[in-house]
Amino acid sequence: MLFGYTRQAYYQYQKHGQQQAYESDLIIAEVLRHRVLQKQIGTRKLFDEMHSFLQKHRFKMGRDALFTLLRANGLLVRRRKRKGCITTWSKHHYRKYPNIIKGFVPNAPNQLWVSDITYIHVGNGFAYLSLITDVYSHKIVGFCLHKSLAAKGPLQALKMALAATSDVSKLIHHSDRGVQYCCDDYVQQLKYRHIKISMTEEGDPLENAVAERVNGILKVELLEKNYSNYGEAQTAIAKAISIYNYLRPHNSINNLKPVEAHLMTGNIPKKWTNYYQKRMQKKEAEMVV
């Protein structure tokens, strides 16, 4: 007897502990492999991405156990806080269009694009990243990094998106009321292709929620806090967008990658409620009370 246990029980305990340590090392190695390209990918998405790996090795691990393992090894993601700058100036003389997408949920690609501009830290200043995202698939279809907030950046992103899309007959373009999207050059590009124009009305970020979410994913998960020069930032952004489109799963499109969802049509199960539906449900609840 060893401390009240049989010799057999003692060795079984030792073997079990060694097996657990072995499994943990393999799982951590797989986590680090995923984070080579997606440094800030969260545990929930990691768990979904590692499903086939866990099955292949017959590891019985749930999501909570993965959280515990990563926490014990200092591998949980910490979200970064940033000081930003203003990218939207809407006090201009150009026409501002109404919001026509309230309650609209696309059921195929190229029915609704959302556009936005975000800042990137470069040296001691900023560069400005213009993005166009397809709401149905969450695929970034156009992008451009520009040294200023001039309309050239958003225009270049729009031209990229249009060049890769053959059919825009049912397309709505939604943006904020910034001067870049309201100026003549940008509006004429949309009207020439008979694309409907929609803009936010209340200054609420949730009116352009998908665009805001994409900005956040890129800056928090896939881009560095600062780049030493403009060329380095351009290269990093192109790589980050490729990872976002081809490798990153999204809860809002049933954990598919955007390029996969972009080839589909019909309803894709989502794990979020439409912003306008939430607002209506809240009002209805208040009326009932």
Contacts in CASP RR format, 6 or more apart in sequence:
PFRMAT RR
TARGET T0000
AUTHOR 0000-0000-0000
METHOD contacts of the structure
MODEL  1
MLFGYTRQAYYQYQKHGQQQAYESDLIIAEVLRHRVLQKQIGTRKLFDEM
HSFLQKHRFKMGRDALFTLLRANGLLVRRRKRKGCITTWSKHHYRKYPNI
IKGFVPNAPNQLWVSDITYIHVGNGFAYLSLITDVYSHKIVGFCLHKSLA
AKGPLQALKMALAATSDVSKLIHHSDRGVQYCCDDYVQQLKYRHIKISMT
EEGDPLENAVAERVNGILKVELLEKNYSNYGEAQTAIAKAISIYNYLRPH
NSINNLKPVEAHLMTGNIPKKWTNYYQKRMQKKEAEMVV
1 7 0 8 1.000
2 10 0 8 1.000
3 10 0 8 1.000
5 13 0 8 1.000
23 57 0 8 1.000
23 59 0 8 1.000
23 61 0 8 1.000
24 69 0 8 1.000
26 57 0 8 1.000
26 59 0 8 1.000
27 50 0 8 1.000
27 54 0 8 1.000
27 59 0 8 1.000
27 61 0 8 1.000
27 66 0 8 1.000
27 69 0 8 1.000
28 69 0 8 1.000
28 73 0 8 1.000
28 75 0 8 1.000
30 50 0 8 1.000
30 53 0 8 1.000
31 46 0 8 1.000
31 50 0 8 1.000
31 70 0 8 1.000
31 75 0 8 1.000
34 41 0 8 1.000
34 46 0 8 1.000
34 49 0 8 1.000
34 50 0 8 1.000
35 41 0 8 1.000
37 243 0 8 1.000
37 247 0 8 1.000
38 221 0 8 1.000
38 222 0 8 1.000
38 243 0 8 1.000
38 247 0 8 1.000
38 248 0 8 1.000
39 221 0 8 1.000
39 222 0 8 1.000
40 77 0 8 1.000
40 220 0 8 1.000
40 221 0 8 1.000
40 222 0 8 1.000
41 49 0 8 1.000
41 77 0 8 1.000
41 221 0 8 1.000
41 248 0 8 1.000
42 77 0 8 1.000
42 221 0 8 1.000
43 63 0 8 1.000
43 66 0 8 1.000
43 67 0 8 1.000
43 70 0 8 1.000
43 76 0 8 1.000
43 77 0 8 1.000
44 63 0 8 1.000
44 251 0 8 1.000
45 248 0 8 1.000
45 249 0 8 1.000
45 251 0 8 1.000
45 255 0 8 1.000
46 66 0 8 1.000
47 62 0 8 1.000
47 63 0 8 1.000
47 66 0 8 1.000
48 249 0 8 1.000
48 255 0 8 1.000
49 249 0 8 1.000
50 66 0 8 1.000
54 61 0 8 1.000
61 69 0 8 1.000
67 76 0 8 1.000
70 76 0 8 1.000
79 220 0 8 1.000
80 220 0 8 1.000
80 225 0 8 1.000
82 121 0 8 1.000
82 219 0 8 1.000
82 225 0 8 1.000
84 119 0 8 1.000
85 119 0 8 1.000
85 126 0 8 1.000
87 117 0 8 1.000
87 118 0 8 1.000
87 119 0 8 1.000
87 128 0 8 1.000
87 149 0 8 1.000
88 117 0 8 1.000
88 176 0 8 1.000
88 177 0 8 1.000
88 178 0 8 1.000
89 149 0 8 1.000
89 178 0 8 1.000
89 179 0 8 1.000
90 96 0 8 1.000
90 176 0 8 1.000
90 177 0 8 1.000
90 178 0 8 1.000
90 179 0 8 1.000
90 182 0 8 1.000
92 178 0 8 1.000
92 179 0 8 1.000
92 182 0 8 1.000
94 179 0 8 1.000
94 182 0 8 1.000
94 183 0 8 1.000
94 184 0 8 1.000
94 187 0 8 1.000
95 182 0 8 1.000
95 187 0 8 1.000
96 177 0 8 1.000
96 182 0 8 1.000
96 199 0 8 1.000
97 182 0 8 1.000
97 197 0 8 1.000
97 198 0 8 1.000
97 199 0 8 1.000
98 198 0 8 1.000
98 199 0 8 1.000
98 201 0 8 1.000
99 174 0 8 1.000
99 198 0 8 1.000
99 199 0 8 1.000
99 200 0 8 1.000
99 201 0 8 1.000
99 207 0 8 1.000
100 172 0 8 1.000
100 196 0 8 1.000
100 198 0 8 1.000
101 112 0 8 1.000
101 172 0 8 1.000
101 174 0 8 1.000
101 198 0 8 1.000
102 276 0 8 1.000
103 274 0 8 1.000
103 276 0 8 1.000
103 277 0 8 1.000
104 112 0 8 1.000
104 172 0 8 1.000
105 274 0 8 1.000
106 112 0 8 1.000
106 135 0 8 1.000
106 136 0 8 1.000
107 136 0 8 1.000
107 265 0 8 1.000
107 266 0 8 1.000
107 267 0 8 1.000
108 136 0 8 1.000
108 170 0 8 1.000
108 264 0 8 1.000
108 265 0 8 1.000
108 266 0 8 1.000
109 134 0 8 1.000
109 136 0 8 1.000
109 137 0 8 1.000
109 139 0 8 1.000
109 261 0 8 1.000
109 262 0 8 1.000
109 263 0 8 1.000
109 264 0 8 1.000
109 265 0 8 1.000
110 134 0 8 1.000
110 136 0 8 1.000
110 165 0 8 1.000
110 167 0 8 1.000
110 168 0 8 1.000
110 170 0 8 1.000
110 171 0 8 1.000
111 135 0 8 1.000
111 136 0 8 1.000
111 170 0 8 1.000
111 171 0 8 1.000
111 172 0 8 1.000
112 134 0 8 1.000
112 135 0 8 1.000
112 136 0 8 1.000
112 171 0 8 1.000
112 172 0 8 1.000
112 174 0 8 1.000
113 132 0 8 1.000
113 133 0 8 1.000
113 134 0 8 1.000
113 135 0 8 1.000
113 141 0 8 1.000
113 161 0 8 1.000
113 171 0 8 1.000
113 172 0 8 1.000
113 173 0 8 1.000
113 174 0 8 1.000
114 132 0 8 1.000
114 133 0 8 1.000
114 135 0 8 1.000
114 174 0 8 1.000
114 175 0 8 1.000
114 208 0 8 1.000
114 210 0 8 1.000
114 211 0 8 1.000
115 130 0 8 1.000
115 131 0 8 1.000
115 132 0 8 1.000
115 133 0 8 1.000
115 154 0 8 1.000
115 157 0 8 1.000
115 158 0 8 1.000
115 173 0 8 1.000
115 174 0 8 1.000
115 175 0 8 1.000
115 181 0 8 1.000
115 211 0 8 1.000
116 130 0 8 1.000
116 131 0 8 1.000
116 175 0 8 1.000
116 176 0 8 1.000
116 208 0 8 1.000
116 211 0 8 1.000
116 212 0 8 1.000
116 214 0 8 1.000
116 215 0 8 1.000
117 128 0 8 1.000
117 129 0 8 1.000
117 130 0 8 1.000
117 131 0 8 1.000
117 149 0 8 1.000
117 154 0 8 1.000
117 180 0 8 1.000
118 128 0 8 1.000
118 129 0 8 1.000
118 131 0 8 1.000
118 215 0 8 1.000
118 216 0 8 1.000
118 218 0 8 1.000
118 219 0 8 1.000
119 126 0 8 1.000
119 127 0 8 1.000
119 128 0 8 1.000
119 129 0 8 1.000
120 126 0 8 1.000
120 127 0 8 1.000
120 128 0 8 1.000
120 129 0 8 1.000
120 145 0 8 1.000
120 219 0 8 1.000
120 223 0 8 1.000
120 227 0 8 1.000
120 233 0 8 1.000
120 237 0 8 1.000
121 225 0 8 1.000
121 226 0 8 1.000
121 227 0 8 1.000
122 226 0 8 1.000
122 227 0 8 1.000
122 228 0 8 1.000
122 229 0 8 1.000
122 230 0 8 1.000
122 233 0 8 1.000
123 226 0 8 1.000
123 227 0 8 1.000
123 228 0 8 1.000
123 229 0 8 1.000
127 145 0 8 1.000
127 146 0 8 1.000
127 147 0 8 1.000
127 230 0 8 1.000
127 233 0 8 1.000
128 145 0 8 1.000
128 146 0 8 1.000
128 147 0 8 1.000
128 148 0 8 1.000
128 149 0 8 1.000
128 153 0 8 1.000
129 143 0 8 1.000
129 144 0 8 1.000
129 145 0 8 1.000
129 218 0 8 1.000
129 237 0 8 1.000
130 143 0 8 1.000
130 144 0 8 1.000
130 145 0 8 1.000
130 146 0 8 1.000
130 153 0 8 1.000
130 154 0 8 1.000
130 156 0 8 1.000
130 157 0 8 1.000
130 180 0 8 1.000
131 140 0 8 1.000
131 142 0 8 1.000
131 143 0 8 1.000
131 157 0 8 1.000
131 211 0 8 1.000
131 214 0 8 1.000
131 215 0 8 1.000
131 218 0 8 1.000
132 140 0 8 1.000
132 141 0 8 1.000
132 142 0 8 1.000
132 143 0 8 1.000
132 157 0 8 1.000
132 158 0 8 1.000
132 160 0 8 1.000
132 161 0 8 1.000
133 139 0 8 1.000
133 140 0 8 1.000
133 141 0 8 1.000
133 210 0 8 1.000
133 211 0 8 1.000
133 214 0 8 1.000
134 141 0 8 1.000
134 258 0 8 1.000
134 262 0 8 1.000
135 210 0 8 1.000
136 261 0 8 1.000
136 262 0 8 1.000
136 268 0 8 1.000
137 253 0 8 1.000
137 258 0 8 1.000
137 259 0 8 1.000
137 261 0 8 1.000
137 262 0 8 1.000
137 264 0 8 1.000
138 210 0 8 1.000
138 214 0 8 1.000
138 250 0 8 1.000
138 252 0 8 1.000
138 253 0 8 1.000
138 258 0 8 1.000
138 261 0 8 1.000
139 245 0 8 1.000
139 258 0 8 1.000
139 259 0 8 1.000
139 261 0 8 1.000
139 262 0 8 1.000
140 214 0 8 1.000
140 241 0 8 1.000
140 244 0 8 1.000
140 245 0 8 1.000
140 258 0 8 1.000
141 160 0 8 1.000
141 161 0 8 1.000
141 164 0 8 1.000
141 165 0 8 1.000
142 157 0 8 1.000
142 158 0 8 1.000
142 160 0 8 1.000
142 161 0 8 1.000
142 164 0 8 1.000
143 157 0 8 1.000
143 160 0 8 1.000
143 237 0 8 1.000
143 241 0 8 1.000
144 152 0 8 1.000
144 153 0 8 1.000
144 154 0 8 1.000
144 156 0 8 1.000
144 157 0 8 1.000
144 160 0 8 1.000
145 153 0 8 1.000
145 230 0 8 1.000
145 233 0 8 1.000
145 234 0 8 1.000
145 237 0 8 1.000
146 152 0 8 1.000
146 153 0 8 1.000
146 156 0 8 1.000
147 230 0 8 1.000
149 180 0 8 1.000
150 180 0 8 1.000
151 179 0 8 1.000
151 180 0 8 1.000
151 183 0 8 1.000
151 185 0 8 1.000
151 186 0 8 1.000
153 180 0 8 1.000
154 180 0 8 1.000
154 181 0 8 1.000
154 186 0 8 1.000
155 185 0 8 1.000
155 186 0 8 1.000
155 189 0 8 1.000
158 186 0 8 1.000
158 189 0 8 1.000
158 190 0 8 1.000
159 189 0 8 1.000
162 168 0 8 1.000
162 189 0 8 1.000
162 193 0 8 1.000
168 193 0 8 1.000
168 194 0 8 1.000
168 195 0 8 1.000
169 194 0 8 1.000
171 193 0 8 1.000
171 195 0 8 1.000
171 196 0 8 1.000
172 195 0 8 1.000
172 196 0 8 1.000
172 197 0 8 1.000
172 198 0 8 1.000
173 190 0 8 1.000
173 195 0 8 1.000
173 196 0 8 1.000
173 197 0 8 1.000
173 198 0 8 1.000
174 198 0 8 1.000
174 199 0 8 1.000
174 200 0 8 1.000
174 208 0 8 1.000
175 181 0 8 1.000
175 198 0 8 1.000
175 199 0 8 1.000
175 200 0 8 1.000
175 208 0 8 1.000
175 211 0 8 1.000
176 199 0 8 1.000
176 200 0 8 1.000
176 203 0 8 1.000
176 208 0 8 1.000
177 199 0 8 1.000
177 200 0 8 1.000
177 203 0 8 1.000
180 186 0 8 1.000
181 187 0 8 1.000
181 199 0 8 1.000
182 199 0 8 1.000
187 197 0 8 1.000
190 197 0 8 1.000
191 197 0 8 1.000
200 207 0 8 1.000
200 208 0 8 1.000
201 207 0 8 1.000
205 212 0 8 1.000
206 212 0 8 1.000
206 275 0 8 1.000
207 275 0 8 1.000
209 275 0 8 1.000
214 244 0 8 1.000
217 244 0 8 1.000
217 248 0 8 1.000
218 237 0 8 1.000
218 240 0 8 1.000
218 241 0 8 1.000
218 244 0 8 1.000
221 248 0 8 1.000
222 240 0 8 1.000
222 243 0 8 1.000
222 244 0 8 1.000
222 248 0 8 1.000
223 236 0 8 1.000
223 237 0 8 1.000
223 240 0 8 1.000
224 236 0 8 1.000
227 233 0 8 1.000
227 236 0 8 1.000
244 258 0 8 1.000
245 257 0 8 1.000
245 258 0 8 1.000
245 259 0 8 1.000
246 257 0 8 1.000
246 258 0 8 1.000
246 259 0 8 1.000
247 257 0 8 1.000
248 257 0 8 1.000
248 258 0 8 1.000
249 255 0 8 1.000
249 256 0 8 1.000
249 257 0 8 1.000
250 256 0 8 1.000
250 257 0 8 1.000
250 258 0 8 1.000
250 261 0 8 1.000
251 270 0 8 1.000
251 271 0 8 1.000
251 272 0 8 1.000
252 270 0 8 1.000
252 271 0 8 1.000
252 272 0 8 1.000
253 261 0 8 1.000
253 268 0 8 1.000
253 270 0 8 1.000
254 268 0 8 1.000
254 269 0 8 1.000
254 270 0 8 1.000
256 264 0 8 1.000
256 268 0 8 1.000
261 268 0 8 1.000
273 281 0 8 1.000
END
